[in-house]
């Protein structure tokens, strides 16, 4: 089976926002870049992940004011991770068990990438079909 590292988005390509960024600004960044998650930073350190689901559940559904809510207040932390050598099937199983759509990818305990359900779907749709 294919290792997670083959389909992850590498850390160098992460889109990040500082922890004091307001939720509306973060939502606009996600919209403009066509992505479903952002990493939240404190200086240079990644401290959490903010997903479109977090925005819906923790801002919209809770009736919070997006311009007065910081991403640090609504992010998911700590980031659930999987080692880069694990398989896509392992990632799928962990996502299903944890009810998550994004996993951090680690190498020797350090965050080196991210993989999403969308990445798994792309892989699966490109598999050869049995006739």
Residue pairs with C-beta under 8 A, 6 or more apart in sequence:
1 87
1 88
1 89
2 87
2 88
2 123
3 84
3 85
3 86
3 87
3 88
4 82
4 83
4 84
4 85
4 86
4 87
4 88
4 90
4 91
4 103
4 105
4 113
4 115
5 84
5 85
5 105
5 107
5 112
5 113
6 88
7 88
7 115
7 119
7 120
7 122
7 123
8 84
8 105
8 112
8 113
8 114
8 115
8 119
9 113
9 114
9 115
9 116
9 119
10 112
10 113
11 111
11 112
11 113
11 114
14 39
14 46
14 114
15 29
15 30
15 33
15 35
15 38
15 39
16 38
16 39
16 40
16 41
16 46
17 25
17 26
17 29
17 38
17 39
17 40
17 41
17 50
17 71
18 40
18 41
18 42
19 40
19 41
19 42
19 47
19 48
19 70
19 71
19 72
19 75
20 70
20 71
20 72
21 40
21 70
21 71
22 66
22 67
22 68
22 69
22 70
22 71
23 55
23 59
23 64
23 66
23 67
23 69
23 70
23 71
23 74
24 66
24 67
26 38
26 50
26 55
26 71
27 55
27 66
29 38
30 36
30 37
30 38
30 52
30 55
36 51
36 52
36 101
36 102
36 116
36 118
37 49
37 50
37 51
37 52
37 102
37 114
37 116
38 49
38 50
38 71
39 46
39 48
39 49
39 50
39 114
40 46
40 47
40 48
40 49
40 50
40 71
40 72
40 75
40 77
41 47
46 79
46 111
47 72
47 75
47 77
48 71
48 72
48 75
48 76
48 77
48 78
48 79
49 75
49 76
49 77
49 79
49 102
49 104
49 114
50 71
50 74
50 75
50 76
51 76
51 101
51 102
53 101
54 74
54 75
54 76
55 74
58 64
58 73
58 74
59 66
59 69
59 74
64 74
79 103
79 104
79 111
80 94
80 98
80 100
80 103
80 104
81 103
81 104
81 105
81 106
81 111
82 90
82 91
82 94
82 103
82 104
82 105
82 106
82 115
83 105
83 106
83 107
84 105
84 106
84 107
84 112
84 113
88 115
88 120
88 123
91 103
91 115
91 120
92 120
94 100
94 103
95 101
95 103
95 117
95 120
101 116
101 117
101 118
102 114
102 115
102 116
102 117
103 114
103 115
103 116
104 111
104 113
104 114
105 111
105 112
105 113
105 114
105 115
106 112
